[in-house]
Amino acid sequence: MDKKAFDALLFLKVQSIISLLMQRKALSFKEALHYLYSSELYRLLEKEETKVWHYNPVMLLDLVEREKETHHLTLPDYV
């Protein structure tokens, strides 16, 4: 995938995750951005070669929430 297409896809994924975070955790937009951007999941998500972007937004949200609770990111085996 070229960089322009990946950047557009990443923007849409992040937008969906932020929206879900705001609803599920009653966070402000700024708080939701910080919550996601300060995660290891986001560092993997922004790298196309990790293929983490294949996950749907709800699964990504669940993964980042679990990471924040346990301080450890565990991805499913089928990335």
mmCIF file of the C-alpha atoms, coordinates in Angstrom:
data_MODEL
# 
_entry.id   MODEL 
# 
loop_
_atom_site.group_PDB 
_atom_site.id 
_atom_site.type_symbol 
_atom_site.label_atom_id 
_atom_site.label_alt_id 
_atom_site.label_comp_id 
_atom_site.label_asym_id 
_atom_site.label_entity_id 
_atom_site.label_seq_id 
_atom_site.pdbx_PDB_ins_code 
_atom_site.Cartn_x 
_atom_site.Cartn_y 
_atom_site.Cartn_z 
_atom_site.occupancy 
_atom_site.B_iso_or_equiv 
_atom_site.pdbx_formal_charge 
_atom_site.auth_seq_id 
_atom_site.auth_comp_id 
_atom_site.auth_asym_id 
_atom_site.auth_atom_id 
_atom_site.pdbx_PDB_model_num 
ATOM 1  C CA . MET A 1 1  ? 0.000   0.000   0.000  1.00 0.00 ? 1  MET A CA 1 
ATOM 2  C CA . ASP A 1 2  ? 1.395   3.415   -0.833 1.00 0.00 ? 2  ASP A CA 1 
ATOM 3  C CA . LYS A 1 3  ? 2.000   5.953   1.954  1.00 0.00 ? 3  LYS A CA 1 
ATOM 4  C CA . LYS A 1 4  ? -0.840  8.252   0.926  1.00 0.00 ? 4  LYS A CA 1 
ATOM 5  C CA . ALA A 1 5  ? -3.400  5.422   1.030  1.00 0.00 ? 5  ALA A CA 1 
ATOM 6  C CA . PHE A 1 6  ? -2.046  4.150   4.346  1.00 0.00 ? 6  PHE A CA 1 
ATOM 7  C CA . ASP A 1 7  ? -2.155  7.616   5.904  1.00 0.00 ? 7  ASP A CA 1 
ATOM 8  C CA . ALA A 1 8  ? -5.795  7.985   4.843  1.00 0.00 ? 8  ALA A CA 1 
ATOM 9  C CA . LEU A 1 9  ? -6.645  4.558   6.276  1.00 0.00 ? 9  LEU A CA 1 
ATOM 10 C CA . LEU A 1 10 ? -4.812  5.325   9.524  1.00 0.00 ? 10 LEU A CA 1 
ATOM 11 C CA . PHE A 1 11 ? -6.691  8.617   9.867  1.00 0.00 ? 11 PHE A CA 1 
ATOM 12 C CA . LEU A 1 12 ? -10.035 6.802   9.534  1.00 0.00 ? 12 LEU A CA 1 
ATOM 13 C CA . LYS A 1 13 ? -9.029  4.085   12.028 1.00 0.00 ? 13 LYS A CA 1 
ATOM 14 C CA . VAL A 1 14 ? -7.843  6.651   14.564 1.00 0.00 ? 14 VAL A CA 1 
ATOM 15 C CA . GLN A 1 15 ? -10.994 8.713   14.093 1.00 0.00 ? 15 GLN A CA 1 
ATOM 16 C CA . SER A 1 16 ? -13.141 5.638   14.793 1.00 0.00 ? 16 SER A CA 1 
ATOM 17 C CA . ILE A 1 17 ? -11.125 4.600   17.836 1.00 0.00 ? 17 ILE A CA 1 
ATOM 18 C CA . ILE A 1 18 ? -11.226 8.123   19.283 1.00 0.00 ? 18 ILE A CA 1 
ATOM 19 C CA . SER A 1 19 ? -14.980 8.294   18.811 1.00 0.00 ? 19 SER A CA 1 
ATOM 20 C CA . LEU A 1 20 ? -15.428 4.930   20.547 1.00 0.00 ? 20 LEU A CA 1 
ATOM 21 C CA . LEU A 1 21 ? -13.108 5.980   23.376 1.00 0.00 ? 21 LEU A CA 1 
ATOM 22 C CA . MET A 1 22 ? -15.061 9.166   23.932 1.00 0.00 ? 22 MET A CA 1 
ATOM 23 C CA . GLN A 1 23 ? -18.296 7.182   24.175 1.00 0.00 ? 23 GLN A CA 1 
ATOM 24 C CA . ARG A 1 24 ? -17.056 4.190   26.171 1.00 0.00 ? 24 ARG A CA 1 
ATOM 25 C CA . LYS A 1 25 ? -14.874 6.052   28.681 1.00 0.00 ? 25 LYS A CA 1 
ATOM 26 C CA . ALA A 1 26 ? -16.602 9.449   28.660 1.00 0.00 ? 26 ALA A CA 1 
ATOM 27 C CA . LEU A 1 27 ? -13.355 11.151  27.649 1.00 0.00 ? 27 LEU A CA 1 
ATOM 28 C CA . SER A 1 28 ? -12.989 14.509  25.978 1.00 0.00 ? 28 SER A CA 1 
ATOM 29 C CA . PHE A 1 29 ? -11.522 14.570  22.479 1.00 0.00 ? 29 PHE A CA 1 
ATOM 30 C CA . LYS A 1 30 ? -8.150  15.699  23.848 1.00 0.00 ? 30 LYS A CA 1 
ATOM 31 C CA . GLU A 1 31 ? -8.144  13.020  26.567 1.00 0.00 ? 31 GLU A CA 1 
ATOM 32 C CA . ALA A 1 32 ? -9.039  10.320  24.044 1.00 0.00 ? 32 ALA A CA 1 
ATOM 33 C CA . LEU A 1 33 ? -6.209  11.417  21.752 1.00 0.00 ? 33 LEU A CA 1 
ATOM 34 C CA . HIS A 1 34 ? -3.730  11.256  24.617 1.00 0.00 ? 34 HIS A CA 1 
ATOM 35 C CA . TYR A 1 35 ? -5.067  7.859   25.711 1.00 0.00 ? 35 TYR A CA 1 
ATOM 36 C CA . LEU A 1 36 ? -4.517  6.383   22.244 1.00 0.00 ? 36 LEU A CA 1 
ATOM 37 C CA . TYR A 1 37 ? -1.355  8.242   21.229 1.00 0.00 ? 37 TYR A CA 1 
ATOM 38 C CA . SER A 1 38 ? 0.449   7.297   24.458 1.00 0.00 ? 38 SER A CA 1 
ATOM 39 C CA . SER A 1 39 ? -0.010  3.579   23.811 1.00 0.00 ? 39 SER A CA 1 
ATOM 40 C CA . GLU A 1 40 ? 2.256   0.931   22.359 1.00 0.00 ? 40 GLU A CA 1 
ATOM 41 C CA . LEU A 1 41 ? -0.701  -0.126  20.217 1.00 0.00 ? 41 LEU A CA 1 
ATOM 42 C CA . TYR A 1 42 ? -0.664  3.225   18.457 1.00 0.00 ? 42 TYR A CA 1 
ATOM 43 C CA . ARG A 1 43 ? 3.076   2.941   17.798 1.00 0.00 ? 43 ARG A CA 1 
ATOM 44 C CA . LEU A 1 44 ? 2.382   -0.362  16.032 1.00 0.00 ? 44 LEU A CA 1 
ATOM 45 C CA . LEU A 1 45 ? -0.756  0.902   14.326 1.00 0.00 ? 45 LEU A CA 1 
ATOM 46 C CA . GLU A 1 46 ? 1.088   3.746   12.638 1.00 0.00 ? 46 GLU A CA 1 
ATOM 47 C CA . LYS A 1 47 ? 3.553   1.304   11.025 1.00 0.00 ? 47 LYS A CA 1 
ATOM 48 C CA . GLU A 1 48 ? 1.991   -0.248  7.968  1.00 0.00 ? 48 GLU A CA 1 
ATOM 49 C CA . GLU A 1 49 ? 4.258   -3.295  8.037  1.00 0.00 ? 49 GLU A CA 1 
ATOM 50 C CA . THR A 1 50 ? 2.906   -4.463  11.424 1.00 0.00 ? 50 THR A CA 1 
ATOM 51 C CA . LYS A 1 51 ? -0.527  -5.063  9.846  1.00 0.00 ? 51 LYS A CA 1 
ATOM 52 C CA . VAL A 1 52 ? -2.233  -3.996  13.110 1.00 0.00 ? 52 VAL A CA 1 
ATOM 53 C CA . TRP A 1 53 ? -4.380  -1.681  10.969 1.00 0.00 ? 53 TRP A CA 1 
ATOM 54 C CA . HIS A 1 54 ? -6.191  -4.798  9.711  1.00 0.00 ? 54 HIS A CA 1 
ATOM 55 C CA . TYR A 1 55 ? -8.100  -5.018  13.000 1.00 0.00 ? 55 TYR A CA 1 
ATOM 56 C CA . ASN A 1 56 ? -11.486 -3.353  13.248 1.00 0.00 ? 56 ASN A CA 1 
ATOM 57 C CA . PRO A 1 57 ? -11.836 -0.272  15.488 1.00 0.00 ? 57 PRO A CA 1 
ATOM 58 C CA . VAL A 1 58 ? -13.666 -2.141  18.275 1.00 0.00 ? 58 VAL A CA 1 
ATOM 59 C CA . MET A 1 59 ? -10.907 -4.744  18.495 1.00 0.00 ? 59 MET A CA 1 
ATOM 60 C CA . LEU A 1 60 ? -8.268  -2.005  18.475 1.00 0.00 ? 60 LEU A CA 1 
ATOM 61 C CA . LEU A 1 61 ? -10.110 -0.235  21.277 1.00 0.00 ? 61 LEU A CA 1 
ATOM 62 C CA . ASP A 1 62 ? -10.288 -3.446  23.304 1.00 0.00 ? 62 ASP A CA 1 
ATOM 63 C CA . LEU A 1 63 ? -6.563  -4.015  22.773 1.00 0.00 ? 63 LEU A CA 1 
ATOM 64 C CA . VAL A 1 64 ? -5.582  -0.515  23.864 1.00 0.00 ? 64 VAL A CA 1 
ATOM 65 C CA . GLU A 1 65 ? -7.842  -0.691  26.918 1.00 0.00 ? 65 GLU A CA 1 
ATOM 66 C CA . ARG A 1 66 ? -6.286  -4.015  27.928 1.00 0.00 ? 66 ARG A CA 1 
ATOM 67 C CA . GLU A 1 67 ? -2.828  -2.532  27.386 1.00 0.00 ? 67 GLU A CA 1 
ATOM 68 C CA . LYS A 1 68 ? -3.644  0.424   29.646 1.00 0.00 ? 68 LYS A CA 1 
ATOM 69 C CA . GLU A 1 69 ? -5.025  -1.882  32.369 1.00 0.00 ? 69 GLU A CA 1 
ATOM 70 C CA . THR A 1 70 ? -2.158  -4.397  32.333 1.00 0.00 ? 70 THR A CA 1 
ATOM 71 C CA . HIS A 1 71 ? 0.684   -2.158  31.109 1.00 0.00 ? 71 HIS A CA 1 
ATOM 72 C CA . HIS A 1 72 ? 1.385   -4.820  28.509 1.00 0.00 ? 72 HIS A CA 1 
ATOM 73 C CA . LEU A 1 73 ? 0.246   -5.113  24.911 1.00 0.00 ? 73 LEU A CA 1 
ATOM 74 C CA . THR A 1 74 ? -0.745  -8.569  23.732 1.00 0.00 ? 74 THR A CA 1 
ATOM 75 C CA . LEU A 1 75 ? -1.817  -8.967  20.136 1.00 0.00 ? 75 LEU A CA 1 
ATOM 76 C CA . PRO A 1 76 ? -3.757  -11.940 18.816 1.00 0.00 ? 76 PRO A CA 1 
ATOM 77 C CA . ASP A 1 77 ? -1.552  -14.511 17.097 1.00 0.00 ? 77 ASP A CA 1 
ATOM 78 C CA . TYR A 1 78 ? -3.036  -13.921 13.674 1.00 0.00 ? 78 TYR A CA 1 
ATOM 79 C CA . VAL A 1 79 ? -1.610  -10.466 12.885 1.00 0.00 ? 79 VAL A CA 1 
# 
